[in-house]
Amino acid sequence: MTSKELLYVEDSLGHEKFMKSCATKTANQLQDVNLSNYMKDLEEKHNQIFNKFLNLL
Protein backbone atom coordinates (compact mmCIF):
# COMPACT_ATOMS: atom_id res chain seq x y z
CA MET A 1 0.00 0.00 0.00
CA THR A 2 1.39 3.39 -0.95
CA SER A 3 1.67 6.20 1.55
CA LYS A 4 -1.09 8.09 -0.28
CA GLU A 5 -3.42 5.09 -0.03
CA LEU A 6 -2.57 4.71 3.65
CA LEU A 7 -3.46 8.36 4.26
CA TYR A 8 -6.79 7.81 2.50
CA VAL A 9 -7.59 4.79 4.69
CA GLU A 10 -6.59 6.63 7.87
CA ASP A 11 -8.75 9.60 6.87
CA SER A 12 -11.68 7.30 6.13
CA LEU A 13 -11.29 5.62 9.52
CA GLY A 14 -11.48 9.01 11.20
CA HIS A 15 -14.61 9.94 9.28
CA GLU A 16 -16.35 6.67 10.07
CA LYS A 17 -15.43 6.93 13.75
CA PHE A 18 -16.90 10.45 13.81
CA MET A 19 -20.11 9.36 12.03
CA LYS A 20 -20.55 6.44 14.43
CA SER A 21 -20.07 8.78 17.39
CA CYS A 22 -22.64 11.24 16.01
CA ALA A 23 -25.16 8.47 15.37
CA THR A 24 -24.70 7.09 18.89
CA LYS A 25 -25.08 10.50 20.51
CA THR A 26 -28.16 11.34 18.44
CA ALA A 27 -29.82 7.95 19.08
CA ASN A 28 -29.42 8.46 22.82
CA GLN A 29 -30.96 11.94 22.69
CA LEU A 30 -33.99 11.13 20.54
CA GLN A 31 -37.30 10.43 22.23
CA ASP A 32 -38.99 9.08 19.11
CA VAL A 33 -38.41 5.31 19.17
CA ASN A 34 -38.48 4.90 15.38
CA LEU A 35 -35.92 7.64 14.80
CA SER A 36 -33.75 6.34 17.62
CA ASN A 37 -33.79 2.85 16.12
CA TYR A 38 -32.92 4.29 12.71
CA MET A 39 -29.92 6.10 14.20
CA LYS A 40 -28.81 2.89 15.92
CA ASP A 41 -28.98 1.16 12.52
CA LEU A 42 -26.80 3.93 11.07
CA GLU A 43 -24.39 3.52 13.97
CA GLU A 44 -24.04 -0.17 13.17
CA LYS A 45 -23.59 0.52 9.45
CA HIS A 46 -20.79 3.01 10.14
CA ASN A 47 -19.20 0.53 12.53
CA GLN A 48 -19.20 -2.10 9.77
CA ILE A 49 -17.66 0.34 7.29
CA PHE A 50 -15.03 1.29 9.90
CA ASN A 51 -14.13 -2.38 10.34
CA LYS A 52 -13.85 -2.89 6.57
CA PHE A 53 -11.41 -0.01 6.29
CA LEU A 54 -9.50 -1.29 9.32
CA ASN A 55 -9.15 -4.70 7.69
CA LEU A 56 -7.38 -3.07 4.74
CA LEU A 57 -4.46 -2.38 7.06
C-alpha distance matrix in Angstrom:
0.0 3.8 6.6 8.2 6.1 6.5 10.0 10.6 10.1 12.2 14.7 15.1 15.8 18.4 20.0 20.3 21.8 24.2 25.2 25.9 28.0 29.9 30.7 31.9 34.1 35.5 36.3 38.2 40.2 41.2 44.7 44.4 43.3 41.7 39.6 38.6 37.5 35.5 33.7 33.0 31.6 29.3 28.3 27.4 25.4 23.3 22.9 21.6 19.1 18.0 17.7 15.6 13.0 13.4 12.8 9.3 8.7
3.8 0.0 3.8 5.4 5.2 6.2 8.7 9.9 10.7 12.3 14.2 15.4 16.6 18.6 20.1 21.1 22.6 24.5 25.8 27.0 28.7 30.4 31.6 33.0 34.8 36.2 37.4 39.2 41.0 42.1 45.6 45.4 44.6 43.1 40.7 39.9 39.1 36.9 34.9 34.6 33.3 30.7 29.8 29.3 27.2 24.8 24.8 23.9 21.0 19.8 20.0 18.1 15.1 15.7 15.8 12.3 11.5
6.6 3.8 0.0 3.8 5.4 5.0 6.2 8.7 9.9 10.4 12.2 14.2 15.2 16.6 18.4 19.9 21.0 22.7 24.4 25.7 27.0 28.7 30.3 31.6 33.1 34.7 36.1 37.7 39.3 40.7 44.3 44.4 43.8 42.5 39.9 38.9 38.5 36.4 34.0 33.9 32.9 30.1 29.0 28.9 27.1 24.3 24.3 23.9 21.0 19.3 20.0 18.7 15.2 15.5 16.5 13.3 11.9
8.2 5.4 3.8 0.0 3.8 5.4 5.1 6.3 8.8 9.9 10.6 12.4 14.4 15.5 16.7 18.5 20.1 21.3 22.7 24.5 25.9 27.2 28.7 30.4 31.8 33.1 34.6 36.6 37.9 39.1 42.7 42.6 42.2 40.7 38.0 37.3 37.0 34.6 32.3 32.5 31.5 28.4 27.7 27.9 25.7 22.9 23.4 23.1 19.8 18.5 19.8 18.2 14.7 15.8 17.1 13.8 13.2
6.1 5.2 5.4 3.8 0.0 3.8 5.4 5.0 6.3 8.6 9.8 10.5 12.4 14.4 15.3 16.5 18.4 20.0 21.0 22.5 24.4 25.8 26.9 28.5 30.3 31.5 32.7 34.8 36.4 37.3 40.9 40.6 39.9 38.3 35.8 35.1 34.5 32.1 30.1 30.1 28.7 25.9 25.3 25.0 22.8 20.2 20.7 19.9 16.7 15.7 16.7 14.7 11.4 12.8 13.7 10.3 10.3
6.5 6.2 5.0 5.4 3.8 0.0 3.8 5.4 5.1 6.1 8.5 9.8 10.5 12.4 14.3 15.3 16.5 18.5 20.0 21.0 22.6 24.5 25.7 27.0 28.7 30.3 31.5 33.2 34.9 36.2 39.8 39.8 39.1 37.8 35.3 34.2 33.7 31.7 29.4 29.0 28.1 25.4 24.2 24.0 22.2 19.4 19.3 19.0 16.1 14.4 15.1 13.9 10.4 10.8 12.2 9.2 8.1
10.0 8.7 6.2 5.1 5.4 3.8 0.0 3.8 5.5 5.1 6.0 8.5 9.8 10.6 12.3 14.2 15.3 16.6 18.4 20.0 21.2 22.7 24.4 25.8 27.1 28.6 30.2 31.9 33.3 34.7 38.4 38.5 38.1 36.9 34.1 33.2 33.0 30.9 28.4 28.4 27.8 24.7 23.6 24.0 22.2 19.1 19.4 19.7 16.6 14.7 16.3 15.5 11.7 12.5 14.6 12.1 11.1
10.6 9.9 8.7 6.3 5.0 5.4 3.8 0.0 3.8 5.5 5.1 6.1 8.6 10.0 10.6 12.3 14.2 15.4 16.5 18.3 20.0 21.1 22.4 24.3 25.8 26.9 28.4 30.4 31.8 32.8 36.4 36.3 35.8 34.3 31.6 30.9 30.6 28.3 26.0 26.3 25.2 22.1 21.4 21.8 19.6 16.7 17.5 17.5 14.0 12.9 14.8 13.5 9.8 11.7 13.7 11.1 11.4
10.1 10.7 9.9 8.8 6.3 5.1 5.5 3.8 0.0 3.8 5.4 5.0 6.1 8.7 9.8 10.4 12.2 14.2 15.2 16.3 18.2 19.9 20.9 22.4 24.3 25.6 26.7 28.6 30.3 31.4 35.0 34.8 34.0 32.7 30.2 29.2 28.6 26.6 24.3 24.1 23.1 20.3 19.2 19.2 17.2 14.4 14.6 14.4 11.3 9.7 11.2 10.1 6.3 7.9 10.1 7.9 8.2
12.2 12.3 10.4 9.9 8.6 6.1 5.1 5.5 3.8 0.0 3.8 5.4 5.1 6.4 8.8 10.0 10.6 12.5 14.4 15.4 16.6 18.6 20.1 21.2 22.7 24.5 25.8 27.4 29.0 30.5 34.1 34.4 33.8 32.8 30.2 28.9 28.7 26.9 24.2 23.9 23.5 20.6 19.1 19.5 18.1 14.8 14.8 15.5 12.7 10.2 12.0 12.0 8.4 8.6 11.6 10.2 9.3
14.7 14.2 12.2 10.6 9.8 8.5 6.0 5.1 5.4 3.8 0.0 3.8 5.4 5.2 6.3 8.8 10.0 10.7 12.5 14.4 15.5 16.7 18.5 20.1 21.3 22.7 24.4 26.1 27.4 28.7 32.4 32.6 32.4 31.3 28.4 27.4 27.5 25.4 22.7 23.0 22.6 19.4 18.2 19.2 17.6 14.1 15.0 16.0 12.9 10.8 13.6 13.5 10.0 11.2 14.3 12.9 12.7
15.1 15.4 14.2 12.4 10.5 9.8 8.5 6.1 5.0 5.4 3.8 0.0 3.8 5.4 5.0 6.1 8.5 9.8 10.5 12.2 14.1 15.3 16.4 18.2 19.9 21.0 22.3 24.4 25.8 26.8 30.4 30.3 29.8 28.5 25.7 24.9 24.7 22.4 20.0 20.2 19.4 16.3 15.4 16.1 14.1 10.8 12.0 12.6 9.2 7.8 10.8 10.4 7.3 9.4 12.4 11.3 12.1
15.8 16.6 15.2 14.4 12.4 10.5 9.8 8.6 6.1 5.1 5.4 3.8 0.0 3.8 5.5 5.2 6.1 8.6 9.9 10.5 12.2 14.2 15.3 16.4 18.3 19.9 21.0 22.7 24.5 25.8 29.3 29.5 28.8 27.8 25.3 23.9 23.6 21.9 19.2 18.9 18.5 15.7 14.0 14.5 13.3 9.9 9.9 11.1 8.6 5.7 8.5 9.4 6.5 7.1 10.7 10.7 10.8
18.4 18.6 16.6 15.5 14.4 12.4 10.6 10.0 8.7 6.4 5.2 5.4 3.8 0.0 3.8 5.5 5.1 6.2 8.7 10.0 10.6 12.4 14.3 15.4 16.6 18.3 20.0 21.4 22.8 24.5 28.1 28.6 28.3 27.6 24.7 23.3 23.7 22.0 18.9 19.0 19.2 16.1 14.3 15.7 14.9 11.1 11.5 13.6 11.3 8.6 11.7 13.0 10.3 10.7 14.3 14.3 14.0
20.0 20.1 18.4 16.7 15.3 14.3 12.3 10.6 9.8 8.8 6.3 5.0 5.5 3.8 0.0 3.8 5.5 5.1 6.2 8.6 9.8 10.6 12.3 14.2 15.4 16.4 18.2 20.1 21.2 22.4 26.1 26.3 26.2 25.1 22.1 21.2 21.6 19.5 16.5 17.2 17.1 13.7 12.6 14.4 13.0 9.3 11.0 12.9 10.3 8.7 12.4 13.1 10.9 12.3 15.7 15.6 16.1
20.3 21.1 19.9 18.5 16.5 15.3 14.2 12.3 10.4 10.0 8.8 6.1 5.2 5.5 3.8 0.0 3.8 5.4 5.0 6.1 8.5 9.8 10.4 12.2 14.1 15.2 16.3 18.4 20.0 21.0 24.5 24.5 23.9 22.8 20.2 19.0 18.8 16.9 14.2 14.3 14.0 10.8 9.5 10.7 9.5 5.7 7.2 9.2 7.0 5.5 9.3 10.5 9.1 10.5 13.7 14.3 15.2
21.8 22.6 21.0 20.1 18.4 16.5 15.3 14.2 12.2 10.6 10.0 8.5 6.1 5.1 5.5 3.8 0.0 3.8 5.5 5.2 6.2 8.7 10.0 10.6 12.3 14.3 15.4 16.7 18.6 20.2 23.7 24.3 23.7 23.2 20.5 18.7 19.0 17.7 14.5 14.1 14.8 12.1 9.6 11.2 11.2 7.6 7.5 10.6 9.5 6.8 10.0 12.3 11.0 11.1 14.5 15.7 15.9
24.2 24.5 22.7 21.3 20.0 18.5 16.6 15.4 14.2 12.5 10.7 9.8 8.6 6.2 5.1 5.4 3.8 0.0 3.8 5.5 5.1 6.2 8.6 9.9 10.6 12.2 14.2 15.6 16.7 18.4 22.1 22.8 22.8 22.3 19.3 17.8 18.7 17.2 13.7 14.3 15.3 12.2 10.2 12.8 12.7 9.2 10.3 13.4 12.1 10.1 13.6 15.5 14.0 14.6 18.1 18.9 19.1
25.2 25.8 24.4 22.7 21.0 20.0 18.4 16.5 15.2 14.4 12.5 10.5 9.9 8.7 6.2 5.0 5.5 3.8 0.0 3.8 5.4 5.1 6.1 8.6 9.9 10.5 12.1 14.3 15.4 16.4 20.0 20.2 20.1 19.2 16.2 15.1 15.7 13.8 10.6 11.5 12.1 8.7 7.5 10.4 9.8 6.7 8.9 11.7 10.5 9.8 13.3 14.8 14.0 15.3 18.4 19.2 20.2
25.9 27.0 25.7 24.5 22.5 21.0 20.0 18.3 16.3 15.4 14.4 12.2 10.5 10.0 8.6 6.1 5.2 5.5 3.8 0.0 3.8 5.5 5.1 6.1 8.6 9.9 10.5 12.4 14.4 15.5 18.9 19.2 18.5 18.0 15.4 13.6 13.8 12.7 9.4 9.1 10.1 7.5 4.8 7.6 8.3 5.5 6.3 9.8 9.8 8.8 11.7 13.9 13.8 14.4 17.3 18.9 19.8
28.0 28.7 27.0 25.9 24.4 22.6 21.2 20.0 18.2 16.6 15.5 14.1 12.2 10.6 9.8 8.5 6.2 5.1 5.4 3.8 0.0 3.8 5.5 5.2 6.2 8.6 9.9 10.8 12.5 14.5 18.0 19.0 18.7 18.9 16.1 13.9 15.0 14.4 10.7 10.6 12.7 10.4 7.6 10.7 12.0 9.3 9.6 13.3 13.4 11.7 14.5 17.1 16.6 16.7 19.9 21.5 21.8
29.9 30.4 28.7 27.2 25.8 24.5 22.7 21.1 19.9 18.6 16.7 15.3 14.2 12.4 10.6 9.8 8.7 6.2 5.1 5.5 3.8 0.0 3.8 5.5 5.2 6.0 8.5 10.0 10.7 12.2 15.9 16.8 17.1 17.1 13.8 12.3 14.0 12.8 9.1 10.4 12.4 9.8 8.2 11.8 12.6 10.3 11.8 15.1 14.8 13.9 17.0 19.1 18.6 19.3 22.5 23.8 24.4
30.7 31.6 30.3 28.7 26.9 25.7 24.4 22.4 20.9 20.1 18.5 16.4 15.3 14.3 12.3 10.4 10.0 8.6 6.1 5.1 5.5 3.8 0.0 3.8 5.5 5.2 6.0 8.6 10.0 10.6 14.1 14.3 14.1 13.8 10.8 9.1 10.3 9.2 5.4 6.7 8.7 6.5 5.2 9.0 10.0 8.7 10.3 13.4 13.7 13.6 16.3 18.3 18.5 19.4 22.1 23.7 24.8
31.9 33.0 31.6 30.4 28.5 27.0 25.8 24.3 22.4 21.2 20.1 18.2 16.4 15.4 14.2 12.2 10.6 9.9 8.6 6.1 5.2 5.5 3.8 0.0 3.8 5.5 5.2 6.3 8.8 10.3 13.5 14.4 13.8 14.4 12.0 9.2 10.4 10.7 7.1 6.6 9.7 8.7 6.1 9.3 11.6 10.4 10.7 14.1 15.2 14.4 16.6 19.2 19.6 19.8 22.5 24.6 25.3
34.1 34.8 33.1 31.8 30.3 28.7 27.1 25.8 24.3 22.7 21.3 19.9 18.3 16.6 15.4 14.1 12.3 10.6 9.9 8.6 6.2 5.2 5.5 3.8 0.0 3.8 5.6 5.3 6.4 8.9 12.3 14.0 14.4 15.4 12.6 10.0 12.4 12.7 9.1 9.6 12.9 11.6 9.6 13.0 15.0 13.5 14.1 17.6 18.3 17.3 19.7 22.4 22.4 22.5 25.5 27.3 27.8
35.5 36.2 34.7 33.1 31.5 30.3 28.6 26.9 25.6 24.5 22.7 21.0 19.9 18.3 16.4 15.2 14.3 12.2 10.5 9.9 8.6 6.0 5.2 5.5 3.8 0.0 3.8 5.4 5.1 6.2 9.9 11.1 11.9 12.5 9.3 7.5 10.4 10.3 7.0 8.8 11.8 10.5 9.8 13.3 14.8 13.9 15.2 18.3 18.9 18.6 21.2 23.4 23.6 24.3 27.1 28.8 29.7
36.3 37.4 36.1 34.6 32.7 31.5 30.2 28.4 26.7 25.8 24.4 22.3 21.0 20.0 18.2 16.3 15.4 14.2 12.1 10.5 9.9 8.5 6.0 5.2 5.6 3.8 0.0 3.8 5.5 5.4 8.5 9.2 9.0 9.9 7.5 4.5 7.1 8.0 5.2 6.1 9.5 9.5 8.7 11.6 13.7 13.6 14.5 17.3 18.6 18.6 20.7 23.0 23.8 24.4 26.8 28.8 29.9
38.2 39.2 37.7 36.6 34.8 33.2 31.9 30.4 28.6 27.4 26.1 24.4 22.7 21.4 20.1 18.4 16.7 15.6 14.3 12.4 10.8 10.0 8.6 6.3 5.3 5.4 3.8 0.0 3.8 5.8 8.1 10.3 10.2 12.3 10.4 7.1 9.8 11.5 9.0 8.9 12.6 12.9 11.3 14.0 16.6 16.3 16.5 19.7 21.1 20.6 22.5 25.2 25.9 26.0 28.5 30.8 31.5
40.2 41.0 39.3 37.9 36.4 34.9 33.3 31.8 30.3 29.0 27.4 25.8 24.5 22.8 21.2 20.0 18.6 16.7 15.4 14.4 12.5 10.7 10.0 8.8 6.4 5.1 5.5 3.8 0.0 3.8 6.5 9.2 10.6 12.6 10.3 8.1 11.6 12.7 10.4 11.5 14.9 14.7 13.8 16.9 19.0 18.5 19.3 22.4 23.4 23.0 25.3 27.8 28.2 28.5 31.3 33.2 33.9
41.2 42.1 40.7 39.1 37.3 36.2 34.7 32.8 31.4 30.5 28.7 26.8 25.8 24.5 22.4 21.0 20.2 18.4 16.4 15.5 14.5 12.2 10.6 10.3 8.9 6.2 5.4 5.8 3.8 0.0 3.8 5.6 7.4 9.3 7.0 5.6 9.4 10.5 9.1 10.8 13.7 13.9 13.9 16.8 18.5 18.7 19.9 22.6 23.6 23.9 26.1 28.2 28.9 29.7 32.1 34.1 35.2
44.7 45.6 44.3 42.7 40.9 39.8 38.4 36.4 35.0 34.1 32.4 30.4 29.3 28.1 26.1 24.5 23.7 22.1 20.0 18.9 18.0 15.9 14.1 13.5 12.3 9.9 8.5 8.1 6.5 3.8 0.0 3.8 6.1 8.9 8.1 7.1 10.4 12.1 11.7 13.0 15.8 16.6 16.8 19.2 21.2 21.8 22.8 25.3 26.7 27.1 29.0 31.2 32.1 32.8 35.1 37.2 38.4
44.4 45.4 44.4 42.6 40.6 39.8 38.5 36.3 34.8 34.4 32.6 30.3 29.5 28.6 26.3 24.5 24.3 22.8 20.2 19.2 19.0 16.8 14.3 14.4 14.0 11.1 9.2 10.3 9.2 5.6 3.8 0.0 3.8 5.6 5.5 6.1 8.7 10.0 10.7 12.3 14.4 15.5 16.4 18.6 20.1 21.2 22.5 24.6 25.9 26.8 28.7 30.5 31.7 32.8 34.8 36.8 38.3
43.3 44.6 43.8 42.2 39.9 39.1 38.1 35.8 34.0 33.8 32.4 29.8 28.8 28.3 26.2 23.9 23.7 22.8 20.1 18.5 18.7 17.1 14.1 13.8 14.4 11.9 9.0 10.2 10.6 7.4 6.1 3.8 0.0 3.8 5.5 5.0 6.1 8.5 9.9 10.4 12.3 14.2 15.1 16.5 18.4 19.9 20.9 22.6 24.4 25.5 27.0 28.8 30.4 31.2 33.0 35.2 36.9
41.7 43.1 42.5 40.7 38.3 37.8 36.9 34.3 32.7 32.8 31.3 28.5 27.8 27.6 25.1 22.8 23.2 22.3 19.2 18.0 18.9 17.1 13.8 14.4 15.4 12.5 9.9 12.3 12.6 9.3 8.9 5.6 3.8 0.0 3.8 5.4 5.2 6.2 8.7 9.9 10.6 12.5 14.2 15.5 16.6 18.6 20.0 21.3 22.8 24.4 25.9 27.3 29.0 30.2 31.8 33.8 35.8
39.6 40.7 39.9 38.0 35.8 35.3 34.1 31.6 30.2 30.2 28.4 25.7 25.3 24.7 22.1 20.2 20.5 19.3 16.2 15.4 16.1 13.8 10.8 12.0 12.6 9.3 7.5 10.4 10.3 7.0 8.1 5.5 5.5 3.8 0.0 3.8 5.4 5.0 6.2 8.6 9.8 10.5 12.3 14.3 15.2 16.5 18.3 20.0 21.1 22.4 24.4 25.8 27.1 28.4 30.3 32.1 33.9
38.6 39.9 38.9 37.3 35.1 34.2 33.2 30.9 29.2 28.9 27.4 24.9 23.9 23.3 21.2 19.0 18.7 17.8 15.1 13.6 13.9 12.3 9.1 9.2 10.0 7.5 4.5 7.1 8.1 5.6 7.1 6.1 5.0 5.4 3.8 0.0 3.8 5.4 5.1 6.3 8.7 9.9 10.4 12.5 14.3 15.3 16.5 18.6 20.0 20.9 22.7 24.6 25.8 26.7 28.7 30.8 32.3
37.5 39.1 38.5 37.0 34.5 33.7 33.0 30.6 28.6 28.7 27.5 24.7 23.6 23.7 21.6 18.8 19.0 18.7 15.7 13.8 15.0 14.0 10.3 10.4 12.4 10.4 7.1 9.8 11.6 9.4 10.4 8.7 6.1 5.2 5.4 3.8 0.0 3.8 5.4 5.0 6.2 8.7 9.7 10.6 12.4 14.3 15.2 16.7 18.6 19.8 21.1 22.8 24.6 25.6 27.1 29.4 31.1
35.5 36.9 36.4 34.6 32.1 31.7 30.9 28.3 26.6 26.9 25.4 22.4 21.9 22.0 19.5 16.9 17.7 17.2 13.8 12.7 14.4 12.8 9.2 10.7 12.7 10.3 8.0 11.5 12.7 10.5 12.1 10.0 8.5 6.2 5.0 5.4 3.8 0.0 3.8 5.4 5.0 6.3 8.6 9.9 10.6 12.5 14.2 15.4 16.7 18.4 20.1 21.3 22.9 24.3 25.9 27.7 29.8
33.7 34.9 34.0 32.3 30.1 29.4 28.4 26.0 24.3 24.2 22.7 20.0 19.2 18.9 16.5 14.2 14.5 13.7 10.6 9.4 10.7 9.1 5.4 7.1 9.1 7.0 5.2 9.0 10.4 9.1 11.7 10.7 9.9 8.7 6.2 5.1 5.4 3.8 0.0 3.8 5.3 4.9 6.1 8.7 9.7 10.5 12.2 14.2 15.2 16.2 18.3 19.9 21.0 22.3 24.3 26.1 27.8
33.0 34.6 33.9 32.5 30.1 29.0 28.4 26.3 24.1 23.9 23.0 20.2 18.9 19.0 17.2 14.3 14.1 14.3 11.5 9.1 10.6 10.4 6.7 6.6 9.6 8.8 6.1 8.9 11.5 10.8 13.0 12.3 10.4 9.9 8.6 6.3 5.0 5.4 3.8 0.0 3.8 5.4 4.9 6.3 8.6 9.9 10.5 12.5 14.3 15.1 16.6 18.6 20.1 20.8 22.6 24.9 26.4
31.6 33.3 32.9 31.5 28.7 28.1 27.8 25.2 23.1 23.5 22.6 19.4 18.5 19.2 17.1 14.0 14.8 15.3 12.1 10.1 12.7 12.4 8.7 9.7 12.9 11.8 9.5 12.6 14.9 13.7 15.8 14.4 12.3 10.6 9.8 8.7 6.2 5.0 5.3 3.8 0.0 3.8 5.4 5.2 6.2 8.7 9.8 10.7 12.5 14.2 15.4 16.7 18.7 19.9 21.2 23.3 25.4
29.3 30.7 30.1 28.4 25.9 25.4 24.7 22.1 20.3 20.6 19.4 16.3 15.7 16.1 13.7 10.8 12.1 12.2 8.7 7.5 10.4 9.8 6.5 8.7 11.6 10.5 9.5 12.9 14.7 13.9 16.6 15.5 14.2 12.5 10.5 9.9 8.7 6.3 4.9 5.4 3.8 0.0 3.8 5.4 5.0 6.2 8.5 9.8 10.5 12.1 14.2 15.3 16.6 18.2 19.9 21.6 23.6
28.3 29.8 29.0 27.7 25.3 24.2 23.6 21.4 19.2 19.1 18.2 15.4 14.0 14.3 12.6 9.5 9.6 10.2 7.5 4.8 7.6 8.2 5.2 6.1 9.6 9.8 8.7 11.3 13.8 13.9 16.8 16.4 15.1 14.2 12.3 10.4 9.7 8.6 6.1 4.9 5.4 3.8 0.0 3.8 5.5 5.3 6.2 8.7 10.0 10.5 12.4 14.4 15.5 16.3 18.4 20.4 21.9
27.4 29.3 28.9 27.9 25.0 24.0 24.0 21.8 19.2 19.5 19.2 16.1 14.5 15.7 14.4 10.7 11.2 12.8 10.4 7.6 10.7 11.8 9.0 9.3 13.0 13.3 11.6 14.0 16.9 16.8 19.2 18.6 16.5 15.5 14.3 12.5 10.6 9.9 8.7 6.3 5.2 5.4 3.8 0.0 3.8 5.5 4.9 6.2 8.7 9.7 10.5 12.4 14.4 15.1 16.5 18.9 20.6
25.4 27.2 27.1 25.7 22.8 22.2 22.2 19.6 17.2 18.1 17.6 14.1 13.3 14.9 13.0 9.5 11.2 12.7 9.8 8.3 12.0 12.6 10.0 11.6 15.0 14.8 13.7 16.6 19.0 18.5 21.2 20.1 18.4 16.6 15.2 14.3 12.4 10.6 9.7 8.6 6.2 5.0 5.5 3.8 0.0 3.8 5.4 5.1 6.3 8.6 9.9 10.7 12.6 14.2 15.5 17.3 19.5
23.3 24.8 24.3 22.9 20.2 19.4 19.1 16.7 14.4 14.8 14.1 10.8 9.9 11.1 9.3 5.7 7.6 9.2 6.7 5.5 9.3 10.3 8.7 10.4 13.5 13.9 13.6 16.3 18.5 18.7 21.8 21.2 19.9 18.6 16.5 15.3 14.3 12.5 10.5 9.9 8.7 6.2 5.3 5.5 3.8 0.0 3.8 5.4 5.0 6.0 8.6 9.8 10.6 12.1 14.2 15.7 17.5
22.9 24.8 24.3 23.4 20.7 19.3 19.4 17.5 14.6 14.8 15.0 12.0 9.9 11.5 11.0 7.2 7.5 10.3 8.9 6.3 9.6 11.8 10.3 10.7 14.1 15.2 14.5 16.5 19.3 19.9 22.8 22.5 20.9 20.0 18.3 16.5 15.2 14.2 12.2 10.5 9.8 8.5 6.2 4.9 5.4 3.8 0.0 3.8 5.5 5.0 6.2 8.7 10.0 10.4 12.3 14.6 16.0
21.6 23.9 23.9 23.1 19.9 19.0 19.7 17.5 14.4 15.5 16.0 12.6 11.1 13.6 12.9 9.2 10.6 13.4 11.7 9.8 13.3 15.1 13.4 14.1 17.6 18.3 17.3 19.7 22.4 22.6 25.3 24.6 22.6 21.3 20.0 18.6 16.7 15.4 14.2 12.5 10.7 9.8 8.7 6.2 5.1 5.4 3.8 0.0 3.8 5.4 5.1 6.3 8.8 9.7 10.6 12.9 15.0
19.1 21.0 21.0 19.8 16.7 16.1 16.6 14.0 11.3 12.7 12.9 9.2 8.6 11.3 10.3 7.0 9.5 12.1 10.5 9.8 13.4 14.8 13.7 15.2 18.3 18.9 18.6 21.1 23.4 23.6 26.7 25.9 24.4 22.8 21.1 20.0 18.6 16.7 15.2 14.3 12.5 10.5 10.0 8.7 6.3 5.0 5.5 3.8 0.0 3.8 5.4 5.0 6.3 8.6 9.9 11.1 13.5
18.0 19.8 19.3 18.5 15.7 14.4 14.7 12.9 9.7 10.2 10.8 7.8 5.7 8.6 8.7 5.5 6.8 10.1 9.8 8.8 11.7 13.9 13.6 14.4 17.3 18.6 18.6 20.6 23.0 23.9 27.1 26.8 25.5 24.4 22.4 20.9 19.8 18.4 16.2 15.1 14.2 12.1 10.5 9.7 8.6 6.0 5.0 5.4 3.8 0.0 3.8 5.5 5.3 6.1 8.7 10.2 11.5
17.7 20.0 20.0 19.8 16.7 15.1 16.3 14.8 11.2 12.0 13.6 10.8 8.5 11.7 12.4 9.3 10.0 13.6 13.3 11.7 14.5 17.0 16.3 16.6 19.7 21.2 20.7 22.5 25.3 26.1 29.0 28.7 27.0 25.9 24.4 22.7 21.1 20.1 18.3 16.6 15.4 14.2 12.4 10.5 9.9 8.6 6.2 5.1 5.4 3.8 0.0 3.8 5.4 4.9 6.1 8.8 10.2
15.6 18.1 18.7 18.2 14.7 13.9 15.5 13.5 10.1 12.0 13.5 10.4 9.4 13.0 13.1 10.5 12.3 15.5 14.8 13.9 17.1 19.1 18.3 19.2 22.4 23.4 23.0 25.2 27.8 28.2 31.2 30.5 28.8 27.3 25.8 24.6 22.8 21.3 19.9 18.6 16.7 15.3 14.4 12.4 10.7 9.8 8.7 6.3 5.0 5.5 3.8 0.0 3.8 5.4 5.2 6.7 9.4
13.0 15.1 15.2 14.7 11.4 10.4 11.7 9.8 6.3 8.4 10.0 7.3 6.5 10.3 10.9 9.1 11.0 14.0 14.0 13.8 16.6 18.6 18.5 19.6 22.4 23.6 23.8 25.9 28.2 28.9 32.1 31.7 30.4 29.0 27.1 25.8 24.6 22.9 21.0 20.1 18.7 16.6 15.5 14.4 12.6 10.6 10.0 8.8 6.3 5.3 5.4 3.8 0.0 3.8 5.4 5.3 7.4
13.4 15.7 15.5 15.8 12.8 10.8 12.5 11.7 7.9 8.6 11.2 9.4 7.1 10.7 12.3 10.5 11.1 14.6 15.3 14.4 16.7 19.3 19.4 19.8 22.5 24.3 24.4 26.0 28.5 29.7 32.8 32.8 31.2 30.2 28.4 26.7 25.6 24.3 22.3 20.8 19.9 18.2 16.3 15.1 14.2 12.1 10.4 9.7 8.6 6.1 4.9 5.4 3.8 0.0 3.8 5.4 5.6
12.8 15.8 16.5 17.1 13.7 12.2 14.6 13.7 10.1 11.6 14.3 12.4 10.7 14.3 15.7 13.7 14.5 18.1 18.4 17.3 19.9 22.5 22.1 22.5 25.5 27.1 26.8 28.5 31.3 32.1 35.1 34.8 33.0 31.8 30.3 28.7 27.1 25.9 24.3 22.6 21.2 19.9 18.4 16.5 15.5 14.2 12.3 10.6 9.9 8.7 6.1 5.2 5.4 3.8 0.0 3.8 5.3
9.3 12.3 13.3 13.8 10.3 9.2 12.1 11.1 7.9 10.2 12.9 11.3 10.7 14.3 15.6 14.3 15.7 18.9 19.2 18.9 21.5 23.8 23.7 24.6 27.3 28.8 28.8 30.8 33.2 34.1 37.2 36.8 35.2 33.8 32.1 30.8 29.4 27.7 26.1 24.9 23.3 21.6 20.4 18.9 17.3 15.7 14.6 12.9 11.1 10.2 8.8 6.7 5.3 5.4 3.8 0.0 3.8
8.7 11.5 11.9 13.2 10.3 8.1 11.1 11.4 8.2 9.3 12.7 12.1 10.8 14.0 16.1 15.2 15.9 19.1 20.2 19.8 21.8 24.4 24.8 25.3 27.8 29.7 29.9 31.5 33.9 35.2 38.4 38.3 36.9 35.8 33.9 32.3 31.1 29.8 27.8 26.4 25.4 23.6 21.9 20.6 19.5 17.5 16.0 15.0 13.5 11.5 10.2 9.4 7.4 5.6 5.3 3.8 0.0
